[in-house]
Amino acid sequence: MLEEIEELCERALTEIGSAPDSEALEGMRVRYLGRKSRLREIMSQIGSLPTAQRPALGQASGTAQKAIQQALERRQVALQEAAEVSSAIDVTLPGRRPLAGNLHPLMRLTEELVAIFQGMGFSIAEGPEIEDEYHNFDALNTPADHPARDLHDTFYLTDGRLLRTHTSTVQIRVMETNPPPVRIVSLGRCYRKDSVDATHHFAFHQIEGLYVDKKVSFADLKGTIEVMGRQLLGERTRVRFRPHFFPFTEPSVEYDFSCSICGGSNSACRVCKGTGWIEIAGAGMVDPAVFEAVGYDSERHTGFAFGMGIERVAMIRHGIDDIRLFLENDLRFMRQF
Ligand code: PHE
C-alpha cells in the first residue's frame, strides 16, 4: 500500500503540473482528493489495518494529500496568471508610440549658437538675471540720464537692484575677474518694460559675444558676424553694417543679414518686407571707458562686442510672426519643431 500511495502521488503531481486549464484541474482535484478518490479510500481503510502498519501509512497518505493539494493550488495560480497576461496583450493592436519630449525652439537655437561660437574658439559665460545698476549701466558707460535707465524701460526691484535689460552685464563680470585675452559668449534671459505685442515681450533672450586681445580689429568683428550668419542662415548669407550708437561701444553698428527667405526678390516677403535685409542686432568696438571700468589697459588692448535677440533669429529662421508664441508653451506650436 505504501508503494501504491507513492506511485499515485507521483502520477498526480505530473498530471497536475501540466493541466491545460482550470476545468481539467478541477477534474484532477476530484479524481485525486475527492470523496471517491483512491487516496481517500486508502485513508479510510487504515483504521482497520494491523496497528504496526498504521503510523507509516497514515503519514504517507497525509503527506501525499498535502503535496497534491499544494500542486493543485500552484497550478491554479499559474493558469490564472497566464490567462491575465494573454488577455492583457492583444498582439494584433498597433504599438503605442512612447511619449518623447522635444526641445523648445529657443533652446534648439541656443544650442546651435553655442556650437557655432565654440567652433570659433569662444567659451560660454553666465551671469545673474538680477543685477545691480553698476553692471547693467554704469560700467557699460551708460550715463545717469540715459533713457534706457528710465523706469519705463527697466524693471527695478525695491532694493535698488534690477532685472538685467541685456546680457552685456556679463562682459563686465567676465572682464572684472579675468585678465585679457577674453573670448566669450553669454546667453540668457533679459527683461524690459515693453508692452507685449507681436514683436515685443517683457522677457526675451539675448546672446552676447566679447573678444578682447591685442590688435582685435573691426575686421575681426565683421568676420565673426559673417561666419555666424552663414552657419545660421546658409552659405549665401551676406552681412550689412550700419552706423549706430551704443554707450559701451565706439564705433557702434547695427548689422543686418540678407533675407534667407526671399533673397530680396519678393516685395511681399513677410520676413524682410521686400527690402532683402533683416535687422539682427547691435555690435561695436568696446569703448575705452568700459575697459577703464574693469581695469583693462585700453592702450594695450582692443576688443569687439556684439549682441542679438535669440527670439528674433528664431522668428526669421522659421518664419514665425509672433514673439509671444515662444512663452505661451502651446504644444501645438512647440510640436512643430
Ligand atoms: N546690449 C545691446 C542691446 O541690448 C546690444 C549690443 C551688445 C550692442 C554688444 C553692442 C555690443 O541692445
Residues whose N, C-alpha, C, O or C-beta is under 5 A from the ligand:
A	BS01	LIG	T165 H166 S168 F246 T249 G282 A283 G284 A305 F306 G307
